[in-house]
């Protein structure tokens, strides 16, 4: 099915815009808002969301992918970004999609994008898929710092306002908020969320800590273990076709139940 692909800069205010790509089939049954992970996770997952958007479009699902303010191709510098600004990026795109029609809206979030989600955002959409999410900010920050050390660097305090780590200059206040972030959804919103966890083999068992992470966000029947290579860790580019296939089936089921 033919689809229209467009890239533009969406104005957040009079002087700042975020870069986004929208893919719209000729007939639209639903919309997906893709949320990339933060910092380096944007680069390791971009190809996966691109392929997912193409696959979804063939099944009459429109999609929007964007770069948070101060990241990727969006305007602004990373050190200017704030936690609230990034959340407002998400809310502005949901509002934009709602203005196009009445079709259901779903979020598909990868990795640390889950740290930006809260009950206010979930109330505005019909459902959420978390792809191998990170829901504990302290662990995410530790991973970022470890990555910097592996690259022969250390988290540098550039000024009283921001740090430089893994090639990003990050406002100290944003860094602190992310480090302390551990959100627990209201029960009425947990039913909207499905957690897709990639495992290397069918007999792989999740750690107790990982299971506790899941319990903060989803009911037990909404945790899906998918035998899919952890593509974001690979040195070569791997398209997660199995994960995308599961994601599509879940979306179609949810659309039919709306």
C-alpha positions in Angstrom: 0.0 0.0 0.0 1.4 3.4 -1.0 2.3 5.8 1.8 3.5 9.4 2.0 6.7 10.1 3.8 7.6 13.6 4.9 10.3 15.2 7.0 9.9 18.6 8.6 10.7 20.8 11.5 7.9 21.1 14.0 7.8 24.4 15.8 7.7 24.0 19.6 7.6 27.7 20.0 8.5 30.8 18.0 12.2 30.0 17.8 12.8 26.3 18.4 11.8 23.3 16.3 12.2 19.5 16.5 12.9 17.4 13.5 10.4 14.6 12.7 9.6 12.1 10.0 6.0 11.1 9.4 4.8 8.1 7.3 1.1 8.1 6.3 -0.6 5.3 4.3 -3.5 6.3 2.1 -5.9 4.6 4.6 -5.1 5.1 8.3 -6.4 2.7 11.0 -4.2 4.0 13.8 -1.1 6.1 14.6 2.2 5.2 16.3 4.4 7.7 18.0 8.0 6.3 18.2 10.1 7.4 21.1 13.8 6.9 20.7 16.0 6.2 23.7 18.2 9.0 25.1 21.6 10.1 23.9 23.5 7.3 22.3 20.5 5.0 22.2 19.1 7.2 19.5 21.8 6.1 17.1 21.7 2.4 17.9 18.0 2.0 17.4 17.2 4.5 14.6 17.3 1.8 11.9 14.9 -0.4 13.8 12.2 2.2 14.1 12.7 3.1 10.4 12.0 -0.5 9.4 9.1 -0.8 11.9 7.5 2.4 10.4 7.7 0.9 6.9 6.2 -2.4 8.1 3.4 -0.6 10.0 2.5 1.6 7.1 1.9 -1.5 4.9 -0.7 -2.4 7.5 -2.5 1.0 7.5 -0.7 2.3 10.6 0.7 5.9 10.3 3.8 6.8 12.3 5.8 9.8 13.6 9.4 9.6 14.7 11.2 12.7 16.1 14.5 13.8 17.6 14.2 15.4 21.1 15.1 19.1 21.4 18.9 19.5 21.4 19.5 16.0 19.9 19.8 14.5 16.5 18.7 16.9 13.8 16.4 19.0 16.0 17.3 22.6 16.9 19.1 23.5 20.1 22.1 22.2 22.0 22.0 19.2 24.2 23.1 21.3 27.2 20.0 23.4 26.8 17.6 20.5 27.1 15.5 19.9 30.1 13.5 16.9 31.3 10.2 18.8 31.0 11.1 20.1 27.6 11.5 16.5 26.3 8.2 15.5 27.9 6.6 18.5 26.1 8.1 17.2 22.8 6.1 14.0 23.3 2.9 15.8 24.3 3.1 18.2 21.3 3.4 15.3 18.9 0.4 13.5 20.5 -1.6 16.7 20.2 -0.6 17.0 16.6 -1.7 13.5 15.8 -5.0 14.0 17.6 -5.6 17.1 15.4 -5.4 14.9 12.3 -8.3 12.5 13.2 -9.9 10.2 15.7 -7.9 7.1 15.1 -6.3 5.4 18.2 -2.8 6.5 19.1 -0.1 4.1 20.4 3.4 4.8 21.7 6.3 2.5 20.9 9.3 3.4 23.1 12.8 2.0 23.1 15.1 1.7 26.0 15.6 4.8 28.2 12.6 6.6 26.5 10.6 4.9 29.2 12.2 7.3 31.7 10.2 10.2 30.1 6.8 8.6 30.4 4.3 9.2 33.1 0.6 8.9 33.8 -0.2 12.3 32.2 1.3 11.1 28.9 -0.4 7.6 29.1 -3.8 9.2 29.7 -3.6 10.8 26.2 -2.9 7.6 24.2 -4.6 4.2 23.7 -1.6 2.0 24.5 2.1 1.8 24.9 4.7 -0.8 23.9 8.1 -0.7 25.7 10.9 -2.3 23.7 13.5 -3.6 26.2 13.0 -0.6 28.4 15.1 1.0 31.0 12.9 2.3 33.9 15.6 3.1 36.5 17.4 6.3 35.9 20.3 5.5 38.2 21.1 2.3 36.1 20.9 4.3 32.9 23.2 7.0 34.1 25.7 4.4 35.3 25.7 2.7 31.9 26.3 6.1 30.3 29.3 6.7 32.6 30.6 3.2 32.0 30.4 3.8 28.2 32.5 7.0 28.6 35.1 5.2 30.6 35.4 2.4 28.0 36.0 5.1 25.4 38.9 6.4 27.5 37.1 9.3 29.0 35.5 10.3 32.3 32.4 12.3 33.0 33.7 15.8 32.9 32.3 18.7 34.8 32.5 21.4 32.2 30.9 24.1 34.3 28.5 24.5 37.2 25.7 24.1 34.6 26.5 21.0 32.6 28.6 17.8 32.2 30.2 16.3 29.1 29.8 12.6 28.7 29.8 10.2 25.7 30.1 13.2 23.4 27.0 15.0 24.9 27.0 18.1 27.0 24.2 17.6 29.5 22.6 20.1 31.9 23.4 19.1 35.4 19.8 19.5 36.5 18.7 17.2 33.7 21.4 14.7 34.6 20.2 14.7 38.2 16.5 14.2 37.3 17.4 11.3 35.1 19.5 9.7 37.7 16.7 9.9 40.3 14.0 8.8 37.9 12.0 5.7 38.9 8.4 6.2 38.0 5.6 3.8 39.0 2.4 4.0 36.9 -1.0 4.3 38.4 -2.9 1.0 38.2 -5.4 2.4 35.7 -2.6 3.0 33.2 -0.6 -0.2 33.7 -3.2 -2.1 31.7 -2.3 0.1 28.7 1.3 -1.0 28.7 3.0 -4.1 27.1 6.7 -4.9 27.9 8.6 -6.6 25.1 11.8 -8.1 26.4 14.4 -9.5 24.0 16.0 -12.8 25.1 18.7 -14.8 23.4 17.1 -18.2 23.9 13.7 -19.6 24.9 15.2 -20.9 28.2 16.6 -17.6 29.3 15.4 -16.5 32.7 15.0 -12.9 33.7 16.8 -11.7 36.8 14.8 -10.9 39.9 15.7 -7.2 39.5 14.4 -7.2 36.0 11.2 -8.8 37.0 10.8 -6.2 39.7 11.3 -3.5 37.1 8.5 -5.0 35.0 6.1 -5.0 38.0 6.4 -1.3 38.2 5.0 -0.9 34.7 3.0 -3.9 33.6 0.7 -6.7 34.8 2.3 -10.1 34.6 0.4 -11.1 31.4 1.8 -8.0 29.6 5.4 -9.1 29.8 6.4 -10.8 26.6 9.7 -12.6 26.2 10.8 -12.6 22.5 13.6 -14.7 21.2 15.4 -11.9 19.4 19.1 -11.0 19.4 19.9 -7.9 21.3 20.5 -6.0 18.1 21.5 -2.7 19.8 24.5 -4.5 21.2 25.7 -5.9 17.9 28.7 -4.5 16.1 26.9 -5.0 12.8 23.5 -3.6 11.8 20.7 -6.0 12.6 17.1 -5.4 11.8 15.0 -6.9 14.6 12.4 -8.5 12.3 11.0 -10.8 15.0 10.5 -8.0 17.5 8.9 -5.8 14.8 6.6 -8.7 13.9 5.4 -9.1 17.5 4.9 -5.4 17.8 2.8 -5.3 14.7 0.6 -8.2 15.8 0.0 -6.5 19.2 -1.0 -3.2 17.5 -3.4 -4.9 15.1 -5.0 -6.8 18.0 -5.4 -3.5 20.0 -6.8 -1.7 17.0 -9.4 -4.4 16.5 -10.4 -4.1 20.1 -10.8 -0.4 20.0 
